[in-house]
Amino acid sequence: MAAPLALLAMLVELAVGYPARLVKRVGHPVTWMGDVISWLDHRLNDAAKDAAARRRAGRIALTLVLLVVGASAFILETALLLLPFGLLFVALAASTLIAQRSLYSHVAAVADALETGTLQEARAAASQIVGRDTAPLDEAGVARAAIESLAENFSDGVVSPVFWLGLAGLTGGAIYKAINTADSMIGHRSPRYADFGRAAAGLDDAVNLPGSRLSGLLLIGAASLMQDASARRAWAVMRRDAAKHASPNAGYPEAAMAGALDVALGGPRAYAGSLTDGPWLGDGRRTATAADLRAALRLYVRADGLLIALVARRRLSAWPSP
């Protein structure tokens, strides 16, 4: 049942996304998870406690989040499957955990601004999808940041949730998204979260490991379908440079993307006014352009198509008999 669910969820999200009116009226499942995490953060993350106590509190908070999200998703999935066409209703719920359509539109907005708008507009569009400071970025910096975000979020926002949906249904996908959301909120190496968020960061690294490798391979496969990309170079750069990244997972899709497009990604970037000297992935051009960003979007579309085909192939053997 899980593989057909993952396929249906991808197709639903690709077709309709998550309507903005629904966001305004009831919010989004990720924001609901964020509310739970924030509530626990304010009540359990006591700066007066020592490091060991804060690590324990972080583990308790993460456990409670996963119990709440997992139980809610399991109850919802079980109830919906009792209805006629229940799998379709579960797929509608599961589609909220995937970001194919929204990822494309957010990155395309950066490309639009670079092509027809001002640098300030491009920086503003990029600030919606990256965590770094965008104010100091020139056009090449904006383009690189958007390409990196596209690659990383292809893994975190598309491939990994689909992987866990296909493996463990709506419950598995929801638990994955809760872990990923917790990492983005409290998994920082800041004074407040270095201890409290350690469990969230470590578990996020673990659950993203299969998706990140698969993402890199899908991007390499997609590069083989494009005349202006190189699958051979993508493979070589991913093998050589993926481990250079500070994240044990993000380096795989980013290095594959860098190699495929013959651009260099990574390097120095600023967070909250503090400059971080990161490694470069790939040895191509550092002066990325809007054209490179458009090529990255074409690569993403093909990689996503390959993922759909992969899940569909698994569905053929997993779809329940009438």
C-alpha positions in Angstrom: 0.0 0.0 0.0 2.8 2.4 0.8 4.3 2.6 -2.8 0.9 3.4 -4.5 0.4 6.0 -1.8 3.7 7.7 -2.5 3.0 7.8 -6.2 -0.5 9.2 -5.8 0.8 11.8 -3.3 3.5 12.9 -5.7 1.0 13.3 -8.6 -1.5 15.2 -6.4 1.1 17.6 -5.1 2.5 18.1 -8.6 -1.0 18.9 -10.0 -2.4 21.2 -7.3 0.3 21.8 -4.6 -1.1 23.2 -1.3 -3.6 26.0 -2.0 -2.6 29.4 -0.6 -6.2 29.9 0.6 -5.9 26.7 2.7 -2.7 28.0 4.2 -4.4 31.2 5.2 -7.4 29.5 6.7 -6.0 26.5 8.5 -2.2 26.7 8.1 -0.1 23.8 6.9 0.9 20.5 8.6 4.5 21.7 8.8 3.5 24.8 10.6 1.4 22.7 13.0 4.5 20.6 13.7 6.4 23.8 14.2 3.9 25.0 16.7 4.4 21.9 18.8 8.2 22.1 18.6 8.1 25.8 19.5 5.8 25.1 22.5 8.2 22.4 23.8 11.2 24.6 23.1 9.9 27.4 25.3 9.0 25.0 28.1 11.9 22.6 28.2 14.9 24.5 26.9 16.1 26.1 30.1 19.3 28.2 29.6 20.0 27.9 33.3 20.5 24.1 33.1 23.8 22.5 32.3 24.7 20.9 28.9 23.7 17.4 29.9 20.3 18.5 31.3 19.6 20.4 28.1 20.5 17.4 25.9 18.1 15.3 28.0 15.4 17.9 27.6 16.0 18.0 23.8 15.6 14.2 23.6 12.4 14.4 25.6 11.1 17.2 23.3 11.9 15.3 20.2 10.3 12.1 21.5 7.1 14.0 22.4 7.0 15.6 18.9 7.4 12.2 17.2 4.8 10.6 19.4 2.2 13.3 18.7 2.9 13.5 15.0 3.2 9.7 14.5 0.0 8.9 16.5 -2.0 11.6 14.7 -0.8 10.4 11.3 -1.5 6.8 12.1 -5.0 7.5 13.4 -5.8 9.7 10.4 -4.4 7.1 7.9 -6.3 4.2 9.5 -9.6 6.2 9.6 -9.3 7.4 6.0 -8.5 3.9 4.6 -11.9 2.8 6.0 -13.7 5.2 3.6 -14.5 4.4 -0.1 -11.5 5.6 -2.2 -9.7 5.9 1.1 -6.3 5.6 -0.5 -6.9 8.8 -2.5 -7.8 10.7 0.7 -4.7 9.5 2.4 -2.7 10.6 -0.7 -4.2 14.1 -0.4 -3.0 14.2 3.2 0.4 12.8 2.2 0.9 15.3 -0.6 1.2 18.1 2.0 4.5 16.5 3.0 6.1 16.8 -0.5 7.3 20.1 -2.0 7.8 19.4 -5.8 5.6 22.2 -7.0 6.4 24.8 -4.4 10.2 24.2 -4.7 10.1 24.8 -8.4 8.0 28.0 -8.1 10.2 29.5 -5.4 13.4 28.9 -7.3 11.8 30.0 -10.6 10.9 33.3 -8.8 14.6 33.9 -8.2 15.4 33.2 -11.8 12.6 35.6 -12.9 14.0 38.4 -10.7 17.5 37.9 -12.0 16.3 38.1 -15.6 13.7 40.8 -15.5 13.8 42.4 -12.1 16.4 44.2 -9.9 19.1 42.7 -7.8 17.2 43.7 -4.7 14.2 41.7 -5.9 16.4 38.7 -6.6 17.9 38.9 -3.1 14.4 39.1 -1.6 13.2 36.1 -3.6 16.3 34.1 -2.6 15.8 35.0 1.1 12.6 32.9 0.9 14.5 29.7 0.3 17.9 30.1 1.8 19.1 30.6 5.4 22.1 32.7 4.6 22.2 36.5 4.5 21.2 37.6 1.0 21.9 41.3 1.4 25.7 41.0 0.5 25.1 38.7 -2.5 25.8 39.9 -6.0 24.0 38.3 -9.0 26.3 35.3 -9.1 25.9 34.8 -5.4 22.1 34.9 -5.6 22.2 32.4 -8.5 24.5 30.0 -6.6 22.5 30.2 -3.5 19.3 29.4 -5.3 20.9 26.4 -7.1 22.3 25.1 -3.8 18.9 25.4 -2.2 17.2 23.7 -5.2 19.6 20.7 -4.9 19.4 20.4 -1.1 15.6 20.8 -1.0 15.2 18.3 -3.8 16.6 15.8 -1.2 14.9 17.1 2.0 11.6 18.3 0.5 11.0 15.8 -2.2 13.1 12.6 -2.3 13.3 11.9 1.4 9.6 12.4 2.2 8.7 10.2 -0.8 11.2 7.6 0.4 9.6 7.4 3.8 6.1 7.5 2.5 6.9 4.6 0.2 8.5 2.7 3.0 6.1 3.4 5.9 3.0 5.1 4.6 1.6 8.4 5.9 2.8 7.7 9.4 6.4 7.3 8.2 6.3 10.4 6.0 4.8 12.5 8.8 7.5 11.3 11.2 10.2 12.1 8.7 8.8 15.6 8.2 8.6 16.2 11.9 12.2 15.3 12.3 13.2 17.5 9.4 11.1 20.4 10.8 12.7 19.9 14.3 16.2 20.0 12.8 15.4 23.3 10.9 14.0 24.9 14.1 16.3 23.7 16.9 19.1 21.7 15.2 21.4 24.7 15.1 24.9 25.0 16.6 23.9 28.2 18.4 24.3 28.8 22.1 20.6 28.1 22.7 20.3 24.9 20.6 23.8 23.3 20.5 22.7 20.9 23.3 18.9 21.1 23.2 18.8 20.5 19.4 21.6 17.8 19.2 19.2 14.9 19.1 17.1 16.5 16.4 20.1 17.3 14.3 21.6 13.8 14.7 18.3 12.0 13.9 17.8 14.3 10.8 21.2 13.3 9.5 20.3 9.6 9.9 16.8 9.7 8.2 18.1 11.9 5.3 21.0 9.6 4.5 19.2 7.3 1.9 17.3 10.2 0.3 20.4 12.3 -0.1 22.3 9.6 -1.9 19.3 8.8 -4.1 18.9 12.5 -4.9 22.5 12.7 -6.1 21.9 9.6 -8.3 18.7 11.0 -9.7 20.4 14.3 -10.6 23.2 12.4 -12.4 20.5 10.4 -14.3 18.7 13.6 -15.2 22.0 15.1 -16.5 22.3 12.2 -18.9 19.0 13.4 -20.4 20.2 16.9 -21.1 22.5 18.3 -23.8 23.7 21.1 -21.6 24.6 19.0 -18.6 27.2 16.2 -17.9 26.3 13.0 -16.1 29.9 11.9 -16.1 31.1 15.1 -14.5 28.3 15.1 -12.0 29.3 11.6 -10.9 32.9 12.5 -10.6 32.3 15.7 -8.6 29.8 14.0 -6.3 32.3 11.2 -5.5 35.1 13.6 -4.9 33.4 16.6 -3.2 30.2 15.4 -1.4 32.1 14.6 1.8 33.6 18.1 1.9 30.2 19.6 2.9 29.6 20.4 6.5 26.4 18.3 6.3 26.8 14.5 5.8 23.9 14.6 3.4 23.5 18.0 1.6 26.9 17.5 -0.2 25.5 14.7 -2.4 22.8 16.5 -4.3 24.8 19.8 -4.3 28.0 18.3 -5.6 26.0 16.3 -8.3 24.3 19.6 -9.3 27.6 21.4 -9.4 29.2 18.8 -11.6 26.3 18.5 -13.9 26.1 22.2 -14.6 29.9 22.8 -14.4 29.5 25.5 -11.8 31.2 25.7 -8.3 28.8 25.8 -5.4 29.3 26.4 -1.7 32.2 28.6 -0.6 32.0 31.4 1.9 28.6 32.6 3.0 27.2 34.8 5.8 24.7 33.8 8.5 23.3 36.4 10.8 26.2 38.8 9.9 28.9 36.1 10.6 31.0 34.9 7.6 31.5 31.1 7.3 34.3 29.9 5.1 32.8 26.8 3.5 34.4 24.5 0.9 33.8 24.7 -2.8 32.0 21.8 -4.5 33.0 21.4 -8.1 35.7 23.3 -10.0 33.5 24.9 -12.6 32.6 28.6 -12.9 31.9 30.5 -9.7 30.1 33.2 -11.6 26.7 31.5 -11.9 24.0 33.2 -13.9 20.3 33.2 -14.3 20.9 30.8 -17.3 22.6 28.4 -14.9 19.6 28.6 -12.6 17.3 27.8 -15.4 19.4 24.9 -16.4 19.3 23.7 -12.7 15.5 23.9 -12.9 15.4 21.8 -16.0 17.7 19.3 -14.3 15.4 19.3 -11.3 12.3 18.6 -13.4 14.0 15.6 -15.1 15.3 14.3 -11.8 11.8 14.6 -10.3 10.4 12.8 -13.4 12.9 10.0 -12.8 11.7 9.7 -9.2 8.1 9.5 -10.2 9.0 6.7 -12.7 11.0 4.9 -10.0 8.1 5.0 -7.6 5.6 4.0 -10.4 7.7 1.0 -11.2 7.6 -0.1 -7.6 3.9 0.5 -7.5 3.3 -2.0 -10.3 4.4 -4.8 -7.9 2.9 -3.2 -4.8 -0.6 -2.1 -5.9 -3.2 -4.2 -4.1 -5.1 -6.8 -6.1 -8.8 -6.2 -6.7 
